[in-house]
């Protein structure tokens, strides 16, 4: 989406507070106000109670030899959930699906999935229920709200939340699941639409070890590797750190593309050079060619990248860790959202920089 087609707010006002942070990695610590707000109906412990000195990053990338024989529920059939559920069905799993918009269930029903009318009904009729929701509010509502999955849980059942949420949300859902005598595993994924379609996701799990072992055959259908990180909250924290790095990388990559063009270089050649050097990353090779053409086919929506940066900044603030680069990147994604780019791929953040250049020309 070319920037000339966008209705522009006052870009200088929106970016002035972070201009210094964008110029230097050695700028003073930027004050942030992104501490996650408590959910009044579901009180939880503050993030400050966490200890991050005990991360265990034991990778378990060997395929499980056991087959899961129970019934699997899947809640949330968006850009990630739909291909994940589809892969379970194609692998022969007995799957029950639910989504707020029922029409999104229809393609999966045609493949053999069953449909239930509420998360509670799905959980009540399944041995293990997966959820893939867009944000903490949705994750809590689907799990703990009216007709939520928690109401259908009980001893012998498991709940696997693969959404990207903050630590407090994951701990809150865990408490409600445990209160029903069921097991909980957080398992946010590293990977976007294509890895989800190809069964190449990376699972960052934490919680009940017995549930982790039980669902490992399912995780191996959906992903290429899995990490068990210990207590609930560690998986959520790891995912936020990963996505914080990714969002900052994309913002810097966008600057490089625009600078190369401004000084008369071919940005397509820049993408090729970067892809062959020490800073090569699959993201650059995958996104770069489309970005040069101002095309942003959605694999990971920009609004979700900004949400993850916001949550990561809240996590950093809770342990007094300075993150000025991520804070500056977050402001840039907020500007891109103000241009109506929320549902575009997160690589569309380059449009915010294009607009800034035009306003200062």
KOLDO-969904 format. One record per residue: residue number from 1; x, y, z of N, C-alpha, C in turn. Coordinates in steps of 0.1 Angstrom, whole numbers. Layout:
BEGIN
[NUM, [X, Y, Z], [X, Y, Z], [X, Y, Z]]
...
# end
This chain:
BEGIN
[1, [8, -12, 0], [0, 0, 0], [9, 12, 0]]
[2, [10, 19, -11], [19, 31, -12], [14, 42, -2]]
[3, [24, 49, 3], [21, 59, 13], [13, 70, 8]]
[4, [13, 73, -5], [6, 84, -11], [-9, 82, -10]]
[5, [-14, 69, -8], [-28, 67, -7], [-33, 68, 7]]
[6, [-25, 71, 17], [-29, 70, 31], [-33, 84, 35]]
[7, [-43, 85, 44], [-47, 97, 50], [-38, 100, 62]]
[8, [-30, 110, 62], [-20, 112, 71], [-24, 121, 83]]
[9, [-20, 116, 95], [-21, 125, 107], [-9, 133, 107]]
[10, [-7, 142, 118], [5, 150, 119], [16, 141, 123]]
[11, [25, 137, 114], [35, 127, 117], [46, 133, 126]]
[12, [49, 146, 125], [59, 152, 133], [55, 151, 148]]
[13, [42, 154, 151], [38, 153, 165], [39, 139, 170]]
[14, [35, 129, 161], [35, 115, 166], [48, 110, 168]]
[15, [58, 114, 161], [72, 108, 162], [82, 116, 170]]
[16, [78, 129, 173], [88, 137, 179], [93, 132, 193]]
[17, [84, 125, 200], [88, 120, 213], [99, 109, 212]]
[18, [100, 103, 201], [110, 92, 200], [121, 94, 190]]
[19, [122, 107, 185], [132, 109, 174], [146, 106, 179]]
[20, [149, 110, 192], [163, 108, 197], [165, 93, 198]]
[21, [155, 85, 202], [157, 71, 204], [160, 64, 191]]
[22, [154, 69, 180], [156, 63, 167], [170, 66, 162]]
[23, [176, 77, 167], [189, 81, 161], [200, 73, 168]]
[24, [199, 68, 180], [210, 63, 187], [206, 52, 196]]
[25, [214, 41, 197], [212, 30, 206], [216, 34, 220]]
[26, [223, 45, 221], [228, 49, 234], [221, 61, 240]]
[27, [208, 63, 236], [200, 73, 242], [196, 70, 256]]
[28, [192, 80, 264], [187, 78, 277], [175, 68, 277]]
[29, [173, 62, 288], [162, 53, 290], [148, 60, 287]]
[30, [140, 55, 279], [127, 61, 276], [117, 56, 285]]
[31, [110, 66, 292], [99, 62, 301], [88, 56, 293]]
[32, [83, 45, 298], [71, 39, 291], [60, 37, 301]]
[33, [48, 36, 296], [36, 35, 304], [28, 23, 299]]
[34, [35, 12, 297], [29, 0, 291], [27, -11, 301]]
[35, [27, -9, 314], [25, -19, 324], [11, -25, 322]]
[36, [9, -38, 320], [-4, -44, 317], [-14, -40, 328]]
[37, [-26, -36, 324], [-36, -32, 334], [-42, -45, 340]]
[38, [-45, -45, 353], [-52, -56, 359], [-66, -58, 354]]
[39, [-71, -70, 352], [-85, -72, 348], [-93, -73, 361]]
[40, [-102, -63, 362], [-109, -62, 375], [-117, -74, 379]]
[41, [-123, -81, 369], [-131, -93, 372], [-123, -105, 374]]
[42, [-110, -105, 371], [-101, -116, 373], [-88, -112, 379]]
[43, [-87, -109, 392], [-75, -103, 398], [-64, -114, 397]]
[44, [-52, -109, 396], [-40, -117, 395], [-28, -111, 402]]
[45, [-18, -119, 404], [-6, -114, 410], [2, -105, 401]]
[46, [9, -95, 407], [17, -85, 398], [29, -92, 392]]
[47, [33, -87, 381], [44, -92, 374], [57, -92, 382]]
[48, [58, -83, 392], [70, -81, 400], [73, -94, 408]]
[49, [63, -102, 410], [65, -114, 418], [73, -125, 410]]
[50, [76, -123, 397], [82, -133, 389], [97, -133, 391]]
[51, [104, -144, 389], [118, -145, 389], [122, -150, 375]]
[52, [131, -143, 369], [135, -147, 355], [150, -153, 355]]
[53, [154, -157, 367], [167, -163, 368], [167, -178, 366]]
[54, [156, -184, 364], [155, -198, 364], [150, -204, 351]]
[55, [152, -196, 340], [148, -201, 327], [155, -214, 324]]
[56, [147, -224, 320], [153, -236, 315], [149, -238, 300]]
[57, [159, -238, 291], [156, -238, 277], [160, -251, 271]]
[58, [154, -262, 276], [157, -275, 271], [149, -278, 258]]
[59, [156, -278, 247], [149, -281, 234], [146, -296, 233]]
[60, [134, -299, 228], [130, -313, 226], [126, -314, 212]]
[61, [135, -316, 203], [132, -315, 188], [130, -329, 182]]
[62, [132, -340, 190], [130, -353, 184], [115, -356, 184]]
[63, [110, -361, 173], [96, -364, 172], [91, -374, 182]]
[64, [80, -372, 188], [74, -381, 198], [70, -394, 191]]
[65, [72, -405, 198], [69, -418, 192], [55, -422, 195]]
[66, [48, -416, 205], [35, -419, 208], [25, -411, 201]]
[67, [13, -417, 198], [3, -410, 191], [-8, -406, 201]]
[68, [-13, -393, 200], [-23, -389, 208], [-37, -395, 204]]
[69, [-44, -401, 212], [-56, -408, 208], [-69, -402, 213]]
[70, [-68, -391, 220], [-79, -384, 225], [-86, -374, 215]]
[71, [-96, -368, 220], [-103, -358, 212], [-97, -344, 215]]
[72, [-95, -336, 204], [-88, -323, 205], [-98, -312, 202]]
[73, [-98, -302, 210], [-106, -290, 207], [-97, -279, 203]]
[74, [-102, -270, 194], [-94, -259, 189], [-103, -246, 189]]
[75, [-99, -236, 197], [-107, -224, 198], [-99, -212, 192]]
[76, [-105, -206, 182], [-99, -194, 175], [-93, -199, 162]]
[77, [-100, -195, 151], [-96, -199, 138], [-92, -188, 129]]
[78, [-83, -179, 134], [-78, -168, 126], [-67, -172, 117]]
[79, [-58, -162, 114], [-47, -164, 105], [-37, -175, 109]]
[80, [-36, -178, 122], [-28, -189, 127], [-36, -201, 131]]
[81, [-47, -199, 138], [-55, -210, 143], [-60, -219, 133]]
[82, [-65, -214, 122], [-71, -222, 111], [-61, -232, 105]]
[83, [-49, -227, 100], [-40, -238, 95], [-35, -248, 105]]
[84, [-34, -243, 118], [-30, -253, 128], [-41, -264, 130]]
[85, [-53, -260, 131], [-64, -269, 133], [-65, -278, 120]]
[86, [-63, -272, 109], [-63, -280, 96], [-53, -291, 96]]
[87, [-41, -288, 101], [-30, -298, 102], [-33, -309, 111]]
[88, [-40, -306, 122], [-44, -317, 131], [-54, -326, 125]]
[89, [-64, -320, 118], [-74, -328, 111], [-68, -337, 100]]
[90, [-58, -331, 92], [-52, -339, 82], [-43, -350, 87]]
[91, [-39, -349, 99], [-31, -359, 106], [-39, -370, 112]]
[92, [-52, -369, 111], [-61, -379, 115], [-67, -377, 129]]
[93, [-65, -365, 135], [-70, -362, 149], [-85, -360, 148]]
[94, [-91, -364, 159], [-106, -361, 161], [-107, -347, 167]]
[95, [-111, -337, 159], [-111, -323, 163], [-125, -317, 163]]
[96, [-127, -309, 174], [-139, -301, 175], [-134, -286, 175]]
[97, [-141, -278, 167], [-137, -264, 165], [-147, -254, 170]]
[98, [-143, -242, 173], [-152, -231, 177], [-145, -218, 173]]
[99, [-153, -209, 168], [-148, -195, 165], [-160, -186, 167]]
[100, [-157, -173, 171], [-167, -164, 172], [-175, -162, 159]]
[101, [-168, -161, 148], [-175, -161, 135], [-176, -175, 130]]
[102, [-188, -181, 130], [-189, -195, 127], [-185, -198, 113]]
[103, [-186, -189, 104], [-183, -192, 90], [-168, -196, 88]]
[104, [-159, -192, 98], [-145, -196, 97], [-144, -211, 101]]
[105, [-154, -217, 106], [-153, -231, 110], [-157, -240, 98]]
[106, [-164, -234, 88], [-169, -242, 77], [-159, -250, 69]]
[107, [-147, -243, 65], [-137, -251, 58], [-132, -263, 66]]
[108, [-131, -261, 79], [-126, -272, 87], [-136, -283, 89]]
[109, [-149, -279, 90], [-159, -289, 91], [-160, -297, 78]]
[110, [-157, -291, 66], [-157, -298, 54], [-145, -308, 53]]
[111, [-135, -306, 61], [-124, -315, 62], [-126, -327, 72]]
[112, [-137, -326, 80], [-140, -336, 89], [-141, -332, 104]]
[113, [-139, -319, 107], [-140, -314, 120], [-154, -313, 125]]
[114, [-157, -314, 138], [-170, -312, 143], [-170, -298, 149]]
[115, [-183, -293, 151], [-184, -279, 155], [-192, -279, 169]]
[116, [-188, -270, 178], [-195, -268, 190], [-198, -253, 191]]
[117, [-209, -250, 198], [-214, -236, 198], [-207, -227, 208]]
[118, [-199, -232, 217], [-192, -224, 227], [-179, -230, 232]]
[119, [-170, -222, 237], [-157, -228, 242], [-160, -238, 254]]
[120, [-170, -235, 262], [-174, -245, 273], [-178, -258, 267]]
[121, [-186, -258, 256], [-190, -271, 250], [-178, -278, 244]]
[122, [-169, -271, 238], [-157, -277, 232], [-149, -284, 243]]
[123, [-146, -277, 254], [-138, -282, 264], [-144, -294, 271]]
[124, [-157, -293, 273], [-165, -304, 280], [-164, -317, 272]]
[125, [-163, -316, 258], [-163, -328, 250], [-149, -332, 245]]
[126, [-139, -326, 250], [-125, -329, 245], [-116, -332, 256]]
[127, [-106, -340, 253], [-96, -344, 263], [-86, -332, 265]]
[128, [-82, -326, 254], [-73, -315, 254], [-79, -304, 245]]
[129, [-79, -291, 249], [-84, -280, 242], [-73, -270, 239]]
[130, [-70, -267, 227], [-61, -256, 223], [-68, -243, 221]]
[131, [-62, -232, 224], [-67, -219, 220], [-57, -210, 214]]
[132, [-61, -203, 203], [-52, -194, 196], [-60, -181, 194]]
[133, [-58, -171, 204], [-66, -159, 204], [-56, -147, 201]]
[134, [-62, -136, 198], [-55, -124, 193], [-47, -116, 203]]
[135, [-53, -116, 215], [-47, -107, 226], [-51, -112, 240]]
[136, [-46, -106, 250], [-49, -110, 264], [-64, -110, 267]]
[137, [-70, -99, 263], [-84, -97, 266], [-93, -109, 260]]
[138, [-90, -112, 247], [-97, -123, 241], [-94, -137, 247]]
[139, [-81, -138, 251], [-77, -151, 257], [-84, -153, 270]]
[140, [-85, -143, 278], [-92, -144, 291], [-107, -146, 289]]
[141, [-113, -139, 280], [-127, -140, 277], [-131, -154, 273]]
[142, [-124, -159, 263], [-127, -173, 258], [-124, -184, 269]]
[143, [-114, -182, 277], [-111, -192, 287], [-120, -190, 300]]
[144, [-122, -178, 305], [-128, -175, 318], [-141, -168, 317]]
[145, [-145, -163, 306], [-158, -156, 305], [-170, -165, 305]]
[146, [-181, -159, 302], [-194, -166, 301], [-193, -177, 291]]
[147, [-197, -189, 294], [-196, -200, 285], [-182, -203, 280]]
[148, [-172, -199, 289], [-158, -200, 286], [-153, -215, 288]]
[149, [-142, -217, 283], [-136, -231, 283], [-134, -236, 297]]
[150, [-131, -227, 307], [-129, -231, 320], [-142, -239, 326]]
[151, [-153, -234, 322], [-166, -241, 327], [-167, -255, 322]]
[152, [-160, -259, 311], [-161, -272, 306], [-149, -281, 310]]
[153, [-140, -275, 318], [-128, -283, 322], [-131, -291, 335]]
[154, [-122, -301, 337], [-123, -309, 349], [-112, -318, 350]]
[155, [-111, -326, 360], [-100, -336, 362], [-98, -345, 349]]
[156, [-86, -347, 345], [-83, -355, 334], [-83, -347, 321]]
[157, [-86, -334, 321], [-86, -326, 309], [-74, -317, 309]]
[158, [-70, -312, 297], [-59, -302, 296], [-63, -290, 287]]
[159, [-57, -279, 290], [-59, -267, 282], [-45, -262, 278]]
[160, [-44, -260, 265], [-31, -255, 259], [-33, -242, 252]]
[161, [-28, -231, 258], [-30, -218, 252], [-18, -214, 244]]
[162, [-20, -214, 231], [-9, -210, 222], [-9, -196, 217]]
[163, [-17, -188, 224], [-18, -173, 221], [-6, -166, 226]]
[164, [-3, -154, 221], [7, -146, 226], [1, -136, 235]]
[165, [4, -138, 248], [-2, -129, 259], [9, -125, 269]]
[166, [6, -117, 278], [15, -113, 288], [16, -123, 299]]
[167, [26, -123, 308], [28, -132, 318], [16, -133, 328]]
[168, [11, -121, 332], [0, -121, 341], [-13, -128, 336]]
[169, [-15, -126, 323], [-27, -133, 317], [-25, -148, 317]]
[170, [-14, -152, 314], [-11, -167, 313], [-13, -173, 327]]
[171, [-7, -166, 337], [-9, -171, 351], [-23, -171, 356]]
[172, [-31, -161, 352], [-45, -160, 355], [-53, -171, 350]]
[173, [-51, -174, 337], [-58, -185, 331], [-54, -199, 337]]
[174, [-41, -200, 340], [-36, -212, 347], [-44, -214, 360]]
[175, [-45, -203, 368], [-52, -204, 381], [-66, -209, 380]]
[176, [-73, -204, 369], [-87, -208, 367], [-88, -222, 363]]
[177, [-79, -226, 354], [-79, -240, 349], [-76, -250, 361]]
[178, [-66, -246, 369], [-62, -255, 380], [-73, -256, 390]]
[179, [-81, -245, 392], [-92, -246, 402], [-103, -256, 398]]
[180, [-103, -260, 385], [-113, -270, 380], [-107, -284, 381]]
[181, [-94, -285, 385], [-88, -298, 386], [-82, -303, 373]]
[182, [-81, -294, 363], [-75, -297, 350], [-60, -292, 350]]
[183, [-54, -295, 338], [-40, -292, 336], [-39, -280, 326]]
[184, [-28, -273, 328], [-26, -261, 319], [-12, -261, 313]]
[185, [-11, -257, 301], [2, -256, 294], [1, -243, 285]]
[186, [10, -233, 288], [11, -222, 278], [21, -227, 268]]
[187, [18, -223, 255], [26, -228, 244], [26, -218, 233]]
[188, [30, -205, 235], [30, -196, 224], [40, -200, 213]]
[189, [37, -196, 201], [45, -201, 190], [53, -190, 184]]
[190, [65, -194, 179], [73, -185, 171], [71, -190, 157]]
[191, [67, -180, 148], [63, -184, 134], [50, -177, 131]]
[192, [48, -175, 118], [37, -168, 113], [28, -177, 104]]
[193, [21, -171, 94], [11, -179, 86], [17, -190, 79]]
[194, [28, -188, 72], [34, -199, 63], [39, -210, 72]]
[195, [47, -208, 83], [51, -219, 91], [39, -226, 98]]
[196, [29, -219, 101], [17, -225, 106], [11, -235, 96]]
[197, [10, -230, 83], [5, -239, 72], [14, -251, 70]]
[198, [27, -249, 71], [36, -260, 68], [40, -269, 80]]
[199, [34, -266, 92], [37, -274, 104], [51, -272, 108]]
[200, [56, -259, 107], [70, -256, 110], [71, -246, 122]]
[201, [62, -245, 131], [62, -236, 142], [72, -240, 153]]
[202, [75, -231, 161], [84, -234, 173], [76, -231, 185]]
[203, [74, -241, 194], [66, -240, 206], [74, -236, 218]]
[204, [70, -226, 225], [77, -221, 237], [68, -225, 249]]
[205, [69, -236, 255], [60, -241, 264], [64, -240, 279]]
[206, [54, -239, 288], [57, -239, 302], [44, -243, 309]]
[207, [45, -249, 321], [34, -253, 328], [35, -268, 333]]
[208, [23, -275, 332], [23, -289, 336], [31, -297, 327]]
[209, [42, -303, 333], [51, -312, 325], [43, -324, 320]]
[210, [34, -330, 328], [27, -341, 323], [18, -338, 311]]
[211, [12, -326, 311], [4, -322, 299], [13, -320, 287]]
[212, [25, -314, 289], [35, -312, 279], [38, -326, 272]]
[213, [41, -336, 280], [44, -349, 275], [32, -355, 267]]
[214, [20, -353, 273], [8, -359, 266], [6, -353, 253]]
[215, [8, -340, 251], [4, -333, 238], [16, -332, 229]]
[216, [28, -337, 233], [39, -336, 224], [37, -341, 210]]
[217, [30, -353, 209], [27, -357, 195], [19, -347, 187]]
[218, [10, -340, 193], [3, -329, 186], [12, -317, 183]]
[219, [20, -314, 192], [30, -303, 189], [39, -306, 178]]
[220, [42, -319, 177], [51, -324, 166], [44, -323, 152]]
[221, [31, -325, 152], [23, -323, 140], [24, -308, 136]]
[222, [23, -300, 145], [21, -285, 142], [34, -278, 141]]
[223, [45, -283, 146], [58, -276, 146], [70, -284, 143]]
[224, [81, -277, 142], [94, -283, 139], [102, -285, 152]]
[225, [99, -278, 162], [106, -279, 175], [98, -274, 186]]
[226, [102, -278, 199], [94, -274, 210], [104, -273, 222]]
[227, [102, -263, 230], [110, -260, 242], [101, -261, 254]]
[228, [106, -267, 265], [99, -267, 277], [107, -258, 287]]
[229, [100, -248, 292], [107, -237, 299], [104, -236, 314]]
[230, [97, -246, 319], [95, -246, 333], [81, -241, 338]]
[231, [81, -232, 347], [68, -227, 353], [61, -218, 344]]
[232, [48, -217, 346], [39, -209, 338], [44, -194, 339]]
[233, [44, -188, 328], [49, -174, 326], [62, -173, 318]]
[234, [70, -184, 319], [82, -184, 312], [80, -185, 297]]
[235, [70, -192, 293], [67, -193, 278], [63, -180, 273]]
[236, [54, -173, 280], [49, -160, 276], [60, -150, 275]]
[237, [69, -150, 285], [80, -141, 286], [89, -143, 274]]
[238, [93, -155, 271], [102, -158, 260], [96, -154, 247]]
[239, [83, -156, 245], [77, -152, 232], [77, -136, 231]]
[240, [75, -129, 242], [75, -115, 241], [89, -109, 238]]
[241, [99, -116, 244], [113, -111, 241], [116, -114, 226]]
[242, [112, -125, 221], [115, -129, 207], [108, -119, 198]]
[243, [95, -116, 201], [88, -106, 192], [92, -92, 194]]
[244, [98, -89, 205], [104, -75, 207], [116, -74, 198]]
[245, [124, -84, 198], [136, -84, 189], [132, -83, 174]]
[246, [122, -91, 170], [117, -91, 157], [111, -77, 152]]
[247, [103, -71, 161], [98, -58, 157], [108, -47, 156]]
[248, [118, -48, 164], [129, -38, 163], [138, -40, 151]]
[249, [140, -53, 147], [147, -56, 135], [140, -51, 123]]
[250, [127, -53, 122], [120, -49, 110], [120, -34, 109]]
[251, [119, -26, 120], [120, -12, 120], [133, -7, 114]]
[252, [144, -13, 119], [158, -10, 114], [159, -14, 99]]
[253, [154, -25, 95], [155, -30, 81], [148, -20, 72]]
[254, [136, -15, 77], [129, -5, 69], [137, 8, 67]]
[255, [144, 12, 77], [152, 24, 76], [163, 22, 66]]
[256, [169, 10, 66], [180, 7, 56], [175, 7, 42]]
[257, [163, 1, 40], [157, 1, 26], [155, 15, 21]]
[258, [150, 23, 29], [147, 37, 25], [159, 45, 23]]
[259, [169, 43, 32], [182, 51, 31], [189, 47, 18]]
[260, [189, 34, 15], [196, 29, 3], [190, 36, -10]]
[261, [177, 36, -10], [171, 43, -21], [173, 58, -22]]
[262, [174, 64, -11], [176, 79, -10], [190, 83, -15]]
[263, [199, 74, -13], [213, 77, -18], [216, 72, -31]]
[264, [206, 67, -38], [208, 62, -52], [211, 48, -54]]
[265, [210, 40, -43], [213, 25, -45], [200, 18, -48]]
[266, [201, 6, -53], [190, -3, -56], [186, -11, -43]]
[267, [175, -8, -37], [172, -15, -25], [170, -30, -26]]
[268, [167, -34, -39], [166, -49, -41], [180, -55, -40]]
[269, [190, -48, -44], [204, -53, -42], [208, -53, -27]]
[270, [203, -43, -20], [206, -43, -5], [200, -55, 1]]
[271, [188, -59, -3], [182, -71, 3], [190, -83, 0]]
[272, [195, -84, -12], [204, -95, -16], [217, -95, -8]]
[273, [223, -84, -6], [236, -83, 1], [234, -87, 16]]
[274, [223, -81, 22], [220, -85, 36], [218, -100, 38]]
[275, [211, -105, 28], [207, -120, 29], [219, -129, 28]]
[276, [230, -124, 23], [242, -132, 21], [253, -129, 32]]
[277, [250, -120, 40], [261, -116, 50], [258, -121, 64]]
[278, [266, -116, 73], [266, -121, 87], [253, -117, 94]]
[279, [246, -107, 89], [233, -103, 95], [221, -109, 88]]
[280, [224, -119, 80], [213, -125, 73], [203, -131, 82]]
[281, [190, -130, 79], [179, -135, 86], [168, -139, 77]]
[282, [161, -150, 78], [151, -154, 69], [140, -143, 67]]
[283, [138, -135, 77], [128, -125, 76], [131, -115, 66]]
[284, [144, -111, 65], [148, -101, 55], [146, -106, 41]]
[285, [150, -119, 38], [148, -125, 25], [134, -126, 21]]
[286, [126, -130, 31], [111, -132, 29], [104, -119, 26]]
[287, [106, -109, 35], [99, -97, 34], [104, -86, 25]]
[288, [118, -86, 24], [124, -75, 16], [119, -73, 2]]
[289, [118, -83, -6], [114, -81, -20], [100, -74, -21]]
[290, [91, -78, -12], [77, -72, -12], [78, -58, -7]]
[291, [86, -55, 3], [87, -42, 9], [92, -32, -2]]
[292, [102, -36, -10], [107, -28, -20], [97, -24, -30]]
[293, [87, -32, -32], [75, -29, -41], [64, -23, -34]]
[294, [65, -20, -21], [54, -14, -13], [42, -23, -13]]
[295, [45, -36, -11], [35, -46, -10], [36, -54, 3]]
[296, [25, -56, 11], [26, -61, 24], [16, -72, 26]]
[297, [17, -84, 19], [8, -95, 21], [8, -99, 36]]
[298, [-3, -100, 42], [-3, -103, 56], [0, -117, 60]]
[299, [11, -118, 68], [14, -131, 74], [14, -129, 89]]
[300, [18, -117, 94], [17, -114, 108], [12, -99, 109]]
[301, [-1, -97, 113], [-6, -83, 112], [2, -73, 121]]
[302, [3, -61, 115], [10, -51, 122], [5, -48, 136]]
[303, [-9, -48, 137], [-15, -45, 150], [-10, -55, 161]]
[304, [-7, -68, 157], [-3, -78, 166], [12, -76, 170]]
[305, [20, -71, 160], [34, -68, 164], [34, -56, 174]]
[306, [26, -46, 172], [26, -35, 181], [21, -39, 195]]
[307, [11, -48, 195], [6, -53, 208], [17, -61, 215]]
[308, [25, -69, 208], [36, -76, 214], [47, -67, 219]]
[309, [50, -57, 212], [60, -47, 217], [55, -40, 229]]
[310, [42, -36, 230], [36, -30, 241], [37, -39, 254]]
[311, [34, -52, 252], [35, -62, 263], [49, -64, 267]]
[312, [58, -64, 257], [72, -66, 261], [78, -54, 269]]
[313, [73, -42, 265], [78, -31, 272], [72, -31, 287]]
[314, [60, -36, 288], [55, -37, 302], [63, -47, 310]]
[315, [66, -58, 303], [75, -69, 310], [88, -63, 314]]
[316, [94, -55, 305], [107, -49, 308], [106, -39, 320]]
[317, [96, -31, 320], [94, -21, 330], [92, -28, 344]]
[318, [85, -40, 344], [83, -47, 356], [95, -52, 363]]
[319, [106, -54, 355], [119, -58, 361], [130, -47, 360]]
[320, [126, -35, 357], [135, -24, 355], [146, -26, 345]]
[321, [142, -31, 334], [152, -33, 323], [149, -23, 312]]
[322, [160, -15, 309], [159, -4, 299], [158, -10, 285]]
[323, [148, -6, 277], [146, -11, 264], [143, 1, 254]]
[324, [153, 10, 253], [150, 22, 245], [148, 20, 230]]
[325, [154, 10, 224], [153, 7, 210], [139, 1, 207]]
[326, [135, -8, 216], [121, -14, 214], [110, -3, 217]]
[327, [113, 6, 226], [103, 17, 229], [102, 26, 216]]
[328, [113, 29, 210], [112, 37, 198], [105, 30, 186]]
[329, [108, 17, 185], [101, 9, 175], [86, 8, 177]]
[330, [82, 7, 190], [68, 6, 193], [61, 19, 189]]
[331, [67, 31, 191], [61, 43, 186], [59, 43, 171]]
[332, [69, 38, 164], [68, 37, 149], [56, 29, 145]]
[333, [54, 17, 151], [43, 9, 148], [30, 15, 151]]
[334, [29, 23, 162], [17, 30, 166], [14, 41, 155]]
[335, [24, 47, 149], [22, 56, 138], [16, 49, 126]]
[336, [22, 38, 123], [17, 30, 112], [3, 26, 114]]
[337, [-1, 22, 126], [-15, 19, 129], [-24, 31, 126]]
[338, [-19, 43, 129], [-27, 55, 127], [-30, 58, 113]]
[339, [-22, 52, 104], [-24, 53, 89], [-34, 43, 84]]
[340, [-40, 35, 93], [-49, 24, 88], [-42, 12, 84]]
[341, [-30, 9, 88], [-22, -3, 84], [-23, -14, 94]]
[342, [-32, -14, 103], [-33, -24, 114], [-33, -38, 109]]
[343, [-41, -40, 98], [-43, -54, 93], [-34, -58, 82]]
[344, [-25, -48, 78], [-14, -52, 68], [-3, -60, 76]]
[345, [6, -66, 68], [17, -72, 74], [25, -63, 82]]
[346, [32, -67, 93], [40, -58, 101], [51, -51, 94]]
[347, [55, -57, 82], [65, -50, 74], [60, -37, 68]]
[348, [47, -34, 69], [42, -21, 64], [46, -10, 73]]
[349, [53, -13, 84], [58, -2, 93], [67, 7, 85]]
[350, [72, 3, 74], [81, 11, 65], [73, 24, 60]]
[351, [60, 22, 59], [52, 34, 54], [52, 45, 64]]
[352, [53, 43, 77], [55, 54, 86], [67, 62, 84]]
[353, [78, 55, 81], [91, 61, 78], [90, 69, 65]]
[354, [83, 63, 55], [82, 71, 42], [75, 84, 45]]
[355, [64, 84, 53], [57, 96, 55], [65, 106, 63]]
[356, [73, 101, 72], [82, 110, 80], [92, 117, 70]]
[357, [97, 110, 61], [107, 116, 51], [100, 126, 42]]
[358, [87, 123, 38], [80, 133, 30], [77, 146, 38]]
[359, [74, 144, 50], [70, 156, 58], [82, 165, 61]]
[360, [94, 159, 61], [106, 167, 64], [113, 171, 52]]
[361, [108, 167, 40], [115, 171, 27], [114, 186, 24]]
# end
